[in-house]
Amino acid sequence: MIGQLTGKIAYSDSRSLILEVNGVGYKLFVSADTLSKVQIGQTPLNFWTHLVVREDVLDLYGFLTKNELDFFELLISISGVGPRGALSILSLAPPDTLKRAISSGNTSYLTQVSGIGRKIAEKIVLELRDKIGVIESEGGNLDQEAETILALESLGYSNKEAREALRKIPADITDTSEQVKEVLKQLGNKR
């Protein structure tokens, strides 16, 4: 099994990248967050990996941190959540935020992922709540985050744009209106 790879980014698209390691290109499926953090030609990058073997498929999933890999493996241990679904969940938010959502029983946060319905979200919360324990909601309120994202969507920004920009604002900005202002500054600079 391939557990870790170190190399440079040779190519990337919307769901994966090619990591060149000693002249061999490995296709890694990665989260949207990971794709936003890497650039073609960037070296050396270390990825923790998980190999999925099926009858007709050998897929390699890559993660920048061991924490992401561990959470991915927790997610795919749940019946009904496959590797692509788990990667989509990880694209929603960082593992610590997702753990807070699960710990607090916030299924509506998980249902924002395409393909994750209410029943699967409830199953994730039920099966993982005890494994991750109760996590204090340090570093952000999930309801407030959802409120900020909803406000940005009403202004015409996509959910993805809003989430990515919200991740980049300082953690000490906790008021929804201040978060929206800060995100608008960031998004305004990109357009």
FIKOLZA-1660 file (N, C-alpha, C; in steps of 0.1 Angstrom, whole numbers, plus 5000, padded with zeros to 4 digits):
% residues 191
   i   px   py   pz ch aa at
   1 5008 4988 5000  A  M  N
   1 5000 5000 5000  A  M CA
   1 5009 5013 5000  A  M  C
   2 5004 5023 4993  A  I  N
   2 5012 5035 4992  A  I CA
   2 5006 5044 5004  A  I  C
   3 5015 5048 5013  A  G  N
   3 5011 5055 5025  A  G CA
   3 5014 5070 5024  A  G  C
   4 5024 5073 5017  A  Q  N
   4 5029 5087 5016  A  Q CA
   4 5037 5089 5004  A  Q  C
   5 5036 5101 4998  A  L  N
   5 5043 5104 4986  A  L CA
   5 5049 5119 4987  A  L  C
   6 5061 5121 4982  A  T  N
   6 5066 5134 4982  A  T CA
   6 5071 5137 4968  A  T  C
   7 5067 5148 4962  A  G  N
   7 5071 5152 4949  A  G CA
   7 5066 5166 4945  A  G  C
   8 5065 5168 4932  A  K  N
   8 5060 5182 4928  A  K CA
   8 5047 5180 4919  A  K  C
   9 5040 5191 4919  A  I  N
   9 5027 5190 4912  A  I CA
   9 5030 5193 4897  A  I  C
  10 5026 5183 4889  A  A  N
  10 5028 5184 4875  A  A CA
  10 5015 5189 4867  A  A  C
  11 5004 5186 4874  A  Y  N
  11 4991 5189 4867  A  Y CA
  11 4980 5189 4878  A  Y  C
  12 4970 5197 4875  A  S  N
  12 4958 5197 4884  A  S CA
  12 4946 5200 4876  A  S  C
  13 4934 5195 4880  A  D  N
  13 4921 5198 4875  A  D CA
  13 4912 5201 4886  A  D  C
  14 4899 5200 4884  A  S  N
  14 4889 5203 4895  A  S CA
  14 4888 5193 4906  A  S  C
  15 4893 5181 4904  A  R  N
  15 4891 5170 4914  A  R CA
  15 4904 5163 4918  A  R  C
  16 4914 5165 4910  A  S  N
  16 4926 5157 4912  A  S CA
  16 4939 5165 4908  A  S  C
  17 4950 5158 4911  A  L  N
  17 4963 5164 4906  A  L CA
  17 4972 5152 4903  A  L  C
  18 4983 5156 4895  A  I  N
  18 4993 5146 4892  A  I CA
  18 5005 5150 4901  A  I  C
  19 5010 5141 4909  A  L  N
  19 5022 5143 4917  A  L CA
  19 5033 5136 4911  A  L  C
  20 5043 5143 4907  A  E  N
  20 5055 5136 4900  A  E CA
  20 5065 5133 4911  A  E  C
  21 5068 5120 4912  A  V  N
  21 5077 5115 4922  A  V CA
  21 5088 5107 4915  A  V  C
  22 5100 5112 4914  A  N  N
  22 5111 5105 4907  A  N CA
  22 5107 5101 4893  A  N  C
  23 5101 5110 4886  A  G  N
  23 5097 5107 4872  A  G CA
  23 5085 5099 4869  A  G  C
  24 5078 5095 4880  A  V  N
  24 5065 5088 4879  A  V CA
  24 5054 5097 4884  A  V  C
  25 5043 5098 4876  A  G  N
  25 5032 5107 4880  A  G CA
  25 5021 5099 4886  A  G  C
  26 5017 5102 4898  A  Y  N
  26 5007 5096 4906  A  Y CA
  26 4994 5105 4905  A  Y  C
  27 4983 5099 4901  A  K  N
  27 4971 5107 4901  A  K CA
  27 4965 5106 4915  A  K  C
  28 4963 5118 4922  A  L  N
  28 4957 5118 4935  A  L CA
  28 4944 5126 4935  A  L  C
  29 4934 5120 4940  A  F  N
  29 4921 5127 4941  A  F CA
  29 4922 5135 4954  A  F  C
  30 4919 5148 4954  A  V  N
  30 4921 5156 4966  A  V CA
  30 4909 5165 4968  A  V  C
  31 4908 5171 4980  A  S  N
  31 4897 5180 4983  A  S CA
  31 4899 5193 4976  A  S  C
  32 4888 5201 4975  A  A  N
  32 4889 5214 4969  A  A CA
  32 4898 5223 4977  A  A  C
  33 4898 5221 4990  A  D  N
  33 4907 5229 4999  A  D CA
  33 4921 5227 4996  A  D  C
  34 4925 5214 4994  A  T  N
  34 4939 5210 4990  A  T CA
  34 4942 5216 4977  A  T  C
  35 4933 5216 4967  A  L  N
  35 4936 5221 4954  A  L CA
  35 4938 5236 4955  A  L  C
  36 4931 5243 4964  A  S  N
  36 4933 5258 4965  A  S CA
  36 4947 5261 4972  A  S  C
  37 4953 5252 4978  A  K  N
  37 4966 5254 4985  A  K CA
  37 4978 5251 4977  A  K  C
  38 4976 5244 4966  A  V  N
  38 4988 5239 4958  A  V CA
  38 4988 5246 4945  A  V  C
  39 5000 5246 4939  A  Q  N
  39 5002 5252 4925  A  Q CA
  39 5011 5243 4917  A  Q  C
  40 5008 5243 4904  A  I  N
  40 5016 5235 4895  A  I CA
  40 5031 5239 4896  A  I  C
  41 5040 5229 4897  A  G  N
  41 5054 5232 4898  A  G CA
  41 5059 5233 4913  A  G  C
  42 5049 5234 4922  A  Q  N
  42 5053 5235 4936  A  Q CA
  42 5060 5222 4941  A  Q  C
  43 5071 5224 4947  A  T  N
  43 5079 5212 4952  A  T CA
  43 5086 5216 4965  A  T  C
  44 5090 5208 4974  A  P  N
  44 5085 5194 4975  A  P CA
  44 5072 5194 4983  A  P  C
  45 5063 5187 4979  A  L  N
  45 5050 5185 4987  A  L CA
  45 5049 5171 4991  A  L  C
  46 5045 5170 5004  A  N  N
  46 5043 5157 5010  A  N CA
  46 5028 5154 5011  A  N  C
  47 5023 5143 5006  A  F  N
  47 5009 5139 5007  A  F CA
  47 5008 5126 5015  A  F  C
  48 4999 5125 5024  A  W  N
  48 4995 5113 5030  A  W CA
  48 4985 5107 5021  A  W  C
  49 4985 5094 5019  A  T  N
  49 4976 5088 5009  A  T CA
  49 4968 5076 5014  A  T  C
  50 4957 5074 5007  A  H  N
  50 4948 5062 5010  A  H CA
  50 4945 5056 4996  A  H  C
  51 4948 5043 4995  A  L  N
  51 4946 5036 4982  A  L CA
  51 4933 5028 4983  A  L  C
  52 4924 5030 4974  A  V  N
  52 4911 5023 4973  A  V CA
  52 4913 5013 4962  A  V  C
  53 4911 5000 4965  A  V  N
  53 4912 4990 4955  A  V CA
  53 4898 4983 4954  A  V  C
  54 4894 4983 4941  A  R  N
  54 4881 4976 4938  A  R CA
  54 4884 4968 4926  A  R  C
  55 4874 4960 4921  A  E  N
  55 4876 4951 4910  A  E CA
  55 4882 4958 4898  A  E  C
  56 4876 4970 4895  A  D  N
  56 4880 4977 4882  A  D CA
  56 4887 4990 4885  A  D  C
  57 4890 4993 4898  A  V  N
  57 4895 5006 4901  A  V CA
  57 4907 5006 4911  A  V  C
  58 4917 5014 4908  A  L  N
  58 4928 5016 4918  A  L CA
  58 4928 5032 4919  A  L  C
  59 4922 5037 4930  A  D  N
  59 4922 5052 4931  A  D CA
  59 4931 5055 4943  A  D  C
  60 4938 5066 4942  A  L  N
  60 4947 5071 4952  A  L CA
  60 4942 5085 4957  A  L  C
  61 4939 5086 4970  A  Y  N
  61 4934 5098 4976  A  Y CA
  61 4946 5105 4984  A  Y  C
  62 4948 5118 4982  A  G  N
  62 4959 5125 4988  A  G CA
  62 4954 5136 4998  A  G  C
  63 4962 5137 5009  A  F  N
  63 4959 5147 5019  A  F CA
  63 4972 5154 5024  A  F  C
  64 4971 5167 5026  A  L  N
  64 4983 5174 5031  A  L CA
  64 4986 5171 5045  A  L  C
  65 4976 5167 5053  A  T  N
  65 4979 5165 5067  A  T CA
  65 4974 5151 5071  A  T  C
  66 4980 5146 5082  A  K  N
  66 4976 5133 5087  A  K CA
  66 4962 5134 5093  A  K  C
  67 4958 5145 5099  A  N  N
  67 4945 5148 5104  A  N CA
  67 4934 5146 5094  A  N  C
  68 4936 5151 5082  A  E  N
  68 4927 5150 5071  A  E CA
  68 4925 5135 5067  A  E  C
  69 4937 5128 5065  A  L  N
  69 4936 5114 5062  A  L CA
  69 4928 5106 5072  A  L  C
  70 4931 5108 5085  A  D  N
  70 4924 5101 5096  A  D CA
  70 4909 5104 5095  A  D  C
  71 4905 5116 5093  A  F  N
  71 4891 5119 5092  A  F CA
  71 4885 5113 5080  A  F  C
  72 4892 5113 5069  A  F  N
  72 4887 5106 5056  A  F CA
  72 4884 5092 5059  A  F  C
  73 4894 5085 5066  A  E  N
  73 4892 5071 5069  A  E CA
  73 4881 5068 5078  A  E  C
  74 4878 5077 5088  A  L  N
  74 4866 5076 5096  A  L CA
  74 4854 5077 5088  A  L  C
  75 4853 5087 5079  A  L  N
  75 4841 5088 5071  A  L CA
  75 4838 5076 5062  A  L  C
  76 4849 5071 5055  A  I  N
  76 4846 5059 5046  A  I CA
  76 4843 5046 5054  A  I  C
  77 4845 5046 5067  A  S  N
  77 4842 5035 5075  A  S CA
  77 4827 5034 5077  A  S  C
  78 4819 5044 5074  A  I  N
  78 4805 5044 5075  A  I CA
  78 4798 5039 5063  A  I  C
  79 4790 5029 5064  A  S  N
  79 4782 5023 5053  A  S CA
  79 4774 5034 5046  A  S  C
  80 4776 5035 5033  A  G  N
  80 4769 5046 5025  A  G CA
  80 4777 5058 5022  A  G  C
  81 4789 5059 5028  A  V  N
  81 4798 5070 5025  A  V CA
  81 4810 5064 5018  A  V  C
  82 4811 5067 5005  A  G  N
  82 4823 5062 4998  A  G CA
  82 4834 5072 4997  A  G  C
  83 4845 5069 4991  A  P  N
  83 4857 5078 4991  A  P CA
  83 4853 5091 4984  A  P  C
  84 4846 5091 4973  A  R  N
  84 4842 5104 4967  A  R CA
  84 4834 5113 4976  A  R  C
  85 4824 5106 4982  A  G  N
  85 4815 5114 4992  A  G CA
  85 4823 5119 5003  A  G  C
  86 4832 5111 5009  A  A  N
  86 4841 5116 5020  A  A CA
  86 4849 5128 5016  A  A  C
  87 4854 5127 5003  A  L  N
  87 4863 5138 4998  A  L CA
  87 4854 5151 4996  A  L  C
  88 4842 5149 4992  A  S  N
  88 4832 5160 4991  A  S CA
  88 4830 5167 5004  A  S  C
  89 4828 5158 5015  A  I  N
  89 4826 5163 5028  A  I CA
  89 4838 5171 5033  A  I  C
  90 4850 5166 5030  A  L  N
  90 4862 5173 5034  A  L CA
  90 4864 5186 5026  A  L  C
  91 4858 5187 5014  A  S  N
  91 4859 5199 5006  A  S CA
  91 4850 5210 5012  A  S  C
  92 4840 5206 5020  A  L  N
  92 4831 5215 5027  A  L CA
  92 4837 5224 5037  A  L  C
  93 4846 5218 5045  A  A  N
  93 4852 5226 5056  A  A CA
  93 4864 5218 5061  A  A  C
  94 4873 5224 5069  A  P  N
  94 4884 5217 5075  A  P CA
  94 4879 5206 5085  A  P  C
  95 4887 5196 5087  A  P  N
  95 4883 5185 5096  A  P CA
  95 4878 5190 5110  A  P  C
  96 4885 5199 5116  A  D  N
  96 4881 5204 5129  A  D CA
  96 4867 5210 5129  A  D  C
  97 4863 5217 5118  A  T  N
  97 4850 5223 5117  A  T CA
  97 4840 5212 5116  A  T  C
  98 4843 5202 5107  A  L  N
  98 4834 5191 5105  A  L CA
  98 4832 5183 5118  A  L  C
  99 4843 5181 5125  A  K  N
  99 4842 5174 5138  A  K CA
  99 4833 5182 5148  A  K  C
 100 4834 5195 5148  A  R  N
 100 4825 5203 5157  A  R CA
 100 4810 5201 5152  A  R  C
 101 4808 5201 5139  A  A  N
 101 4794 5199 5134  A  A CA
 101 4789 5185 5139  A  A  C
 102 4797 5175 5137  A  I  N
 102 4793 5162 5141  A  I CA
 102 4791 5161 5156  A  I  C
 103 4800 5166 5164  A  S  N
 103 4799 5166 5178  A  S CA
 103 4787 5173 5183  A  S  C
 104 4783 5184 5177  A  S  N
 104 4771 5191 5181  A  S CA
 104 4758 5185 5175  A  S  C
 105 4759 5175 5166  A  G  N
 105 4747 5169 5160  A  G CA
 105 4741 5178 5149  A  G  C
 106 4749 5186 5143  A  N  N
 106 4744 5195 5133  A  N CA
 106 4744 5188 5119  A  N  C
 107 4733 5181 5116  A  T  N
 107 4732 5174 5104  A  T CA
 107 4730 5183 5092  A  T  C
 108 4724 5195 5094  A  S  N
 108 4722 5204 5083  A  S CA
 108 4735 5209 5077  A  S  C
 109 4745 5209 5085  A  Y  N
 109 4758 5214 5080  A  Y CA
 109 4763 5203 5070  A  Y  C
 110 4762 5191 5072  A  L  N
 110 4766 5180 5064  A  L CA
 110 4758 5179 5051  A  L  C
 111 4745 5182 5052  A  T  N
 111 4736 5180 5040  A  T CA
 111 4739 5191 5029  A  T  C
 112 4748 5200 5032  A  Q  N
 112 4752 5210 5022  A  Q CA
 112 4760 5203 5011  A  Q  C
 113 4765 5191 5014  A  V  N
 113 4773 5184 5004  A  V CA
 113 4764 5177 4994  A  V  C
 114 4767 5179 4981  A  S  N
 114 4759 5172 4971  A  S CA
 114 4760 5157 4973  A  S  C
 115 4749 5150 4973  A  G  N
 115 4749 5135 4975  A  G CA
 115 4748 5131 4989  A  G  C
 116 4749 5140 4999  A  I  N
 116 4747 5137 5013  A  I CA
 116 4733 5142 5017  A  I  C
 117 4724 5132 5019  A  G  N
 117 4711 5136 5023  A  G CA
 117 4710 5135 5038  A  G  C
 118 4697 5138 5043  A  R  N
 118 4695 5138 5057  A  R CA
 118 4698 5125 5064  A  R  C
 119 4694 5114 5058  A  K  N
 119 4697 5101 5064  A  K CA
 119 4711 5098 5066  A  K  C
 120 4719 5100 5055  A  I  N
 120 4734 5098 5056  A  I CA
 120 4740 5107 5066  A  I  C
 121 4736 5120 5066  A  A  N
 121 4741 5129 5076  A  A CA
 121 4738 5125 5090  A  A  C
 122 4726 5120 5093  A  E  N
 122 4723 5115 5106  A  E CA
 122 4731 5103 5109  A  E  C
 123 4734 5094 5100  A  K  N
 123 4742 5082 5102  A  K CA
 123 4756 5086 5105  A  K  C
 124 4761 5096 5098  A  I  N
 124 4775 5101 5101  A  I CA
 124 4776 5106 5115  A  I  C
 125 4766 5114 5119  A  V  N
 125 4766 5120 5133  A  V CA
 125 4765 5108 5143  A  V  C
 126 4756 5099 5141  A  L  N
 126 4754 5088 5150  A  L CA
 126 4766 5079 5152  A  L  C
 127 4773 5076 5141  A  E  N
 127 4784 5067 5142  A  E CA
 127 4797 5074 5146  A  E  C
 128 4799 5086 5143  A  L  N
 128 4811 5093 5146  A  L CA
 128 4811 5101 5158  A  L  C
 129 4800 5105 5163  A  R  N
 129 4799 5113 5175  A  R CA
 129 4807 5107 5187  A  R  C
 130 4805 5094 5190  A  D  N
 130 4813 5088 5201  A  D CA
 130 4828 5087 5198  A  D  C
 131 4831 5085 5185  A  K  N
 131 4845 5083 5181  A  K CA
 131 4853 5096 5182  A  K  C
 132 4847 5107 5179  A  I  N
 132 4854 5120 5180  A  I CA
 132 4852 5127 5193  A  I  C
 133 4842 5123 5201  A  G  N
 133 4840 5129 5214  A  G CA
 133 4833 5143 5213  A  G  C
 134 4831 5149 5224  A  V  N
 134 4825 5162 5224  A  V CA
 134 4836 5172 5222  A  V  C
 135 4834 5180 5212  A  I  N
 135 4844 5191 5209  A  I CA
 135 4839 5204 5212  A  I  C
 136 4846 5212 5220  A  E  N
 136 4842 5225 5223  A  E CA
 136 4841 5234 5210  A  E  C
 137 4832 5243 5209  A  S  N
 137 4831 5250 5197  A  S CA
 137 4840 5262 5197  A  S  C
 138 4853 5259 5198  A  E  N
 138 4863 5270 5197  A  E CA
 138 4866 5273 5183  A  E  C
 139 4869 5285 5180  A  G  N
 139 4872 5289 5166  A  G CA
 139 4860 5290 5157  A  G  C
 140 4849 5293 5162  A  G  N
 140 4838 5296 5153  A  G CA
 140 4825 5289 5156  A  G  C
 141 4814 5296 5153  A  N  N
 141 4801 5291 5156  A  N CA
 141 4795 5286 5142  A  N  C
 142 4791 5274 5141  A  L  N
 142 4786 5268 5129  A  L CA
 142 4774 5275 5123  A  L  C
 143 4765 5279 5133  A  D  N
 143 4753 5286 5128  A  D CA
 143 4756 5300 5123  A  D  C
 144 4766 5306 5129  A  Q  N
 144 4770 5319 5124  A  Q CA
 144 4777 5318 5111  A  Q  C
 145 4785 5308 5109  A  E  N
 145 4791 5305 5096  A  E CA
 145 4781 5303 5085  A  E  C
 146 4771 5295 5088  A  A  N
 146 4760 5292 5079  A  A CA
 146 4753 5305 5075  A  A  C
 147 4751 5314 5085  A  E  N
 147 4744 5327 5083  A  E CA
 147 4752 5336 5074  A  E  C
 148 4765 5336 5076  A  T  N
 148 4774 5344 5068  A  T CA
 148 4774 5339 5053  A  T  C
 149 4775 5326 5052  A  I  N
 149 4774 5320 5038  A  I CA
 149 4761 5323 5031  A  I  C
 150 4750 5322 5039  A  L  N
 150 4737 5325 5033  A  L CA
 150 4736 5339 5028  A  L  C
 151 4742 5348 5036  A  A  N
 151 4742 5363 5033  A  A CA
 151 4750 5365 5020  A  A  C
 152 4761 5358 5019  A  L  N
 152 4770 5360 5007  A  L CA
 152 4763 5354 4995  A  L  C
 153 4756 5342 4997  A  E  N
 153 4749 5336 4985  A  E CA
 153 4737 5346 4981  A  E  C
 154 4731 5353 4990  A  S  N
 154 4720 5362 4986  A  S CA
 154 4726 5374 4978  A  S  C
 155 4739 5376 4980  A  L  N
 155 4746 5387 4972  A  L CA
 155 4751 5382 4959  A  L  C
 156 4749 5369 4956  A  G  N
 156 4752 5364 4943  A  G CA
 156 4765 5355 4942  A  G  C
 157 4771 5353 4953  A  Y  N
 157 4783 5345 4953  A  Y CA
 157 4779 5330 4955  A  Y  C
 158 4787 5321 4949  A  S  N
 158 4784 5307 4951  A  S CA
 158 4788 5302 4965  A  S  C
 159 4783 5291 4969  A  N  N
 159 4786 5285 4982  A  N CA
 159 4801 5282 4983  A  N  C
 160 4807 5277 4972  A  K  N
 160 4821 5274 4972  A  K CA
 160 4829 5287 4974  A  K  C
 161 4826 5297 4966  A  E  N
 161 4833 5310 4967  A  E CA
 161 4832 5316 4982  A  E  C
 162 4820 5315 4987  A  A  N
 162 4818 5320 5001  A  A CA
 162 4826 5312 5011  A  A  C
 163 4826 5299 5010  A  R  N
 163 4833 5291 5020  A  R CA
 163 4848 5293 5019  A  R  C
 164 4854 5294 5007  A  E  N
 164 4868 5296 5005  A  E CA
 164 4872 5309 5011  A  E  C
 165 4865 5319 5008  A  A  N
 165 4868 5333 5013  A  A CA
 165 4867 5333 5028  A  A  C
 166 4857 5327 5034  A  L  N
 166 4854 5327 5048  A  L CA
 166 4866 5320 5055  A  L  C
 167 4872 5310 5049  A  R  N
 167 4883 5303 5056  A  R CA
 167 4895 5312 5057  A  R  C
 168 4896 5322 5048  A  K  N
 168 4908 5331 5048  A  K CA
 168 4907 5343 5057  A  K  C
 169 4896 5346 5063  A  I  N
 169 4895 5357 5071  A  I CA
 169 4900 5354 5085  A  I  C
 170 4905 5364 5093  A  P  N
 170 4910 5362 5106  A  P CA
 170 4900 5356 5115  A  P  C
 171 4904 5347 5124  A  A  N
 171 4895 5340 5133  A  A CA
 171 4889 5349 5144  A  A  C
 172 4895 5360 5146  A  D  N
 172 4890 5369 5156  A  D CA
 172 4878 5378 5152  A  D  C
 173 4875 5377 5139  A  I  N
 173 4863 5384 5134  A  I CA
 173 4851 5374 5135  A  I  C
 174 4843 5377 5145  A  T  N
 174 4832 5367 5148  A  T CA
 174 4818 5373 5145  A  T  C
 175 4816 5385 5143  A  D  N
 175 4803 5391 5140  A  D CA
 175 4800 5388 5125  A  D  C
 176 4788 5384 5123  A  T  N
 176 4784 5381 5109  A  T CA
 176 4785 5392 5099  A  T  C
 177 4781 5404 5103  A  S  N
 177 4782 5415 5094  A  S CA
 177 4797 5419 5091  A  S  C
 178 4805 5418 5101  A  E  N
 178 4820 5420 5100  A  E CA
 178 4826 5409 5091  A  E  C
 179 4822 5397 5092  A  Q  N
 179 4827 5386 5084  A  Q CA
 179 4823 5388 5069  A  Q  C
 180 4810 5393 5067  A  V  N
 180 4806 5395 5054  A  V CA
 180 4814 5406 5047  A  V  C
 181 4816 5417 5055  A  K  N
 181 4824 5428 5050  A  K CA
 181 4838 5424 5046  A  K  C
 182 4845 5416 5055  A  E  N
 182 4858 5411 5052  A  E CA
 182 4859 5402 5040  A  E  C
 183 4849 5393 5039  A  V  N
 183 4848 5384 5027  A  V CA
 183 4846 5392 5014  A  V  C
 184 4837 5402 5015  A  L  N
 184 4835 5410 5003  A  L CA
 184 4847 5418 4999  A  L  C
 185 4856 5422 5008  A  K  N
 185 4869 5428 5005  A  K CA
 185 4877 5418 4997  A  K  C
 186 4878 5406 5002  A  Q  N
 186 4886 5395 4995  A  Q CA
 186 4880 5392 4981  A  Q  C
 187 4867 5390 4981  A  L  N
 187 4861 5386 4968  A  L CA
 187 4861 5397 4958  A  L  C
 188 4860 5409 4963  A  G  N
 188 4861 5421 4954  A  G CA
 188 4874 5423 4948  A  G  C
 189 4885 5419 4955  A  N  N
 189 4899 5420 4950  A  N CA
 189 4901 5410 4939  A  N  C
 190 4894 5399 4939  A  K  N
 190 4896 5389 4929  A  K CA
 190 4889 5392 4916  A  K  C
 191 4878 5400 4916  A  R  N
 191 4871 5403 4904  A  R CA
 191 4876 5415 4897  A  R  C
% end
